[in-house]
């Protein structure tokens, strides 16, 4: 299934007002992890109150010990500070990388903004090197825009 073909399903899941936001995010994670071959782990991290750390709110894939990540630590922590997309073609080449699994070969992290503030991010791990393209970046930015609209509402 193409990323473009997933958009209606993402819109439907994320707009289910009868479910709390973490449940909806988990459903989006499940959808992406099961429908995109190279998305082996999908998660949403959010800023943990006033602390300079991220907390995992929803995910699909293998459980991780990394449920709290300090700002600046690993790819997610770097995105929390830089406010920029971060695509890692080969995690072994990264000095500041937190290994969630020995199987992870590449990662993409896209910040999530609400009213101009970086409040979280979507994080995707892949067991394939160079798994993420500009199309993935654009799609995941779109996913975060959908989430942002729900959080602003």
ChimeraX attribute file (.defattr): number of C-alpha atoms within 10 A of each C-alpha:
attribute: neighborCount
match mode: 1-to-1
recipient: residues
	/A:1	8
	/A:2	8
	/A:3	14
	/A:4	9
	/A:5	9
	/A:6	15
	/A:7	15
	/A:8	9
	/A:9	12
	/A:10	21
	/A:11	14
	/A:12	11
	/A:13	18
	/A:14	23
	/A:15	15
	/A:16	13
	/A:17	10
	/A:18	7
	/A:19	12
	/A:20	10
	/A:21	18
	/A:22	14
	/A:23	15
	/A:24	21
	/A:25	23
	/A:26	20
	/A:27	18
	/A:28	26
	/A:29	25
	/A:30	18
	/A:31	17
	/A:32	23
	/A:33	22
	/A:34	16
	/A:35	14
	/A:36	13
	/A:37	13
	/A:38	19
	/A:39	24
	/A:40	20
	/A:41	25
	/A:42	26
	/A:43	23
	/A:44	26
	/A:45	26
	/A:46	21
	/A:47	21
	/A:48	17
	/A:49	10
	/A:50	6
	/A:51	10
	/A:52	14
	/A:53	19
	/A:54	24
	/A:55	18
	/A:56	20
	/A:57	19
	/A:58	22
	/A:59	24
	/A:60	22
	/A:61	15
	/A:62	11
	/A:63	11
	/A:64	12
	/A:65	9
	/A:66	12
	/A:67	12
	/A:68	16
	/A:69	22
	/A:70	17
	/A:71	19
	/A:72	16
	/A:73	16
	/A:74	16
	/A:75	25
	/A:76	29
	/A:77	23
	/A:78	19
	/A:79	22
	/A:80	29
	/A:81	14
	/A:82	14
	/A:83	17
	/A:84	14
	/A:85	20
	/A:86	18
	/A:87	21
	/A:88	20
	/A:89	19
	/A:90	16
	/A:91	21
	/A:92	14
	/A:93	11
	/A:94	12
	/A:95	9
	/A:96	14
	/A:97	17
	/A:98	15
	/A:99	16
	/A:100	14
	/A:101	14
	/A:102	7
	/A:103	12
	/A:104	19
	/A:105	20
	/A:106	23
	/A:107	28
	/A:108	25
	/A:109	29
	/A:110	26
	/A:111	27
	/A:112	29
	/A:113	20
	/A:114	16
	/A:115	10
	/A:116	7
	/A:117	10
	/A:118	18
	/A:119	19
	/A:120	27
	/A:121	27
	/A:122	25
	/A:123	23
	/A:124	26
	/A:125	26
	/A:126	24
	/A:127	18
	/A:128	18
	/A:129	16
	/A:130	17
	/A:131	20
	/A:132	20
	/A:133	12
	/A:134	9
	/A:135	11
	/A:136	14
	/A:137	17
	/A:138	13
	/A:139	16
	/A:140	23
	/A:141	20
	/A:142	16
	/A:143	19
	/A:144	21
	/A:145	16
	/A:146	17
	/A:147	22
	/A:148	17
	/A:149	14
	/A:150	15
	/A:151	12
	/A:152	9
	/A:153	5
